[in-house]
Amino acid sequence: MPKVSAYTLFHTEACHLCEQAQAIIATLDIDYALQDICDDDVLAERYGVRIPVLRNQEDGSELDWPFDREQLQQFTGV
């Protein structure tokens, strides 16, 4: 059975804010999966003006952009 990532980062290709979020996430070595919202109409509707958004897969909580490393640490507990 494939391992499910603890977090999902909702993004789109060529989104400079999404790239910034990924760079911050990388500094904390957080296990996350990327989900392009353009692949799904429901996700595009929900996250279209909010991306990047990091979602905790366990409890459904979400961290909207903009966030910094400190806010990310508080959100993830890392």
C-alpha positions in Angstrom: 0.0 0.0 0.0 1.5 3.4 -1.0 2.4 5.8 1.8 0.0 8.7 2.1 1.7 12.1 2.7 0.9 13.9 5.9 0.2 17.1 4.0 -1.0 18.2 0.5 0.1 21.5 -1.1 -2.5 22.7 -3.5 -0.9 24.6 -6.3 -0.8 25.3 -10.1 2.1 25.2 -12.5 4.1 28.4 -13.0 2.8 29.9 -9.8 5.6 31.9 -8.3 3.8 32.0 -4.9 3.5 28.3 -5.0 7.2 28.0 -5.7 7.9 30.3 -2.7 5.7 28.1 -0.5 7.5 24.9 -1.6 10.9 26.5 -0.8 9.7 27.3 2.7 8.3 23.8 3.2 11.6 22.3 2.0 13.5 24.1 4.8 11.6 22.0 7.3 11.7 18.6 5.4 8.0 18.1 5.7 6.4 15.1 4.0 3.9 16.5 1.5 2.4 15.8 -1.9 1.7 18.3 -4.6 -1.9 18.6 -6.0 -2.4 20.7 -9.1 -5.8 22.3 -8.8 -6.1 22.6 -12.6 -6.6 18.8 -12.7 -9.9 19.0 -10.8 -12.8 21.4 -11.3 -13.9 21.1 -7.6 -10.4 21.9 -6.4 -10.1 24.8 -8.9 -13.3 26.2 -7.5 -12.3 25.8 -3.9 -8.7 26.9 -4.1 -8.5 29.0 -7.2 -7.9 32.3 -5.5 -6.3 30.9 -2.3 -3.3 28.9 -3.6 -0.9 27.9 -2.4 -2.7 26.1 0.5 -1.1 23.4 2.7 -3.7 20.9 4.0 -3.1 18.6 6.9 -4.5 15.3 5.7 -5.1 14.0 9.2 -7.4 16.7 10.5 -8.3 18.7 7.4 -6.9 22.0 8.7 -5.4 24.3 6.1 -2.7 26.9 6.1 -3.3 29.6 3.5 -0.7 31.7 1.8 1.0 33.9 2.8 2.9 32.0 5.5 6.4 32.1 6.7 8.7 29.5 8.2 7.5 30.3 11.8 3.8 30.0 10.9 4.6 26.7 9.0 6.3 25.3 12.1 3.3 26.2 14.3 0.9 24.6 11.8 2.9 21.4 11.4 4.4 21.1 14.8 7.9 20.5 13.2 
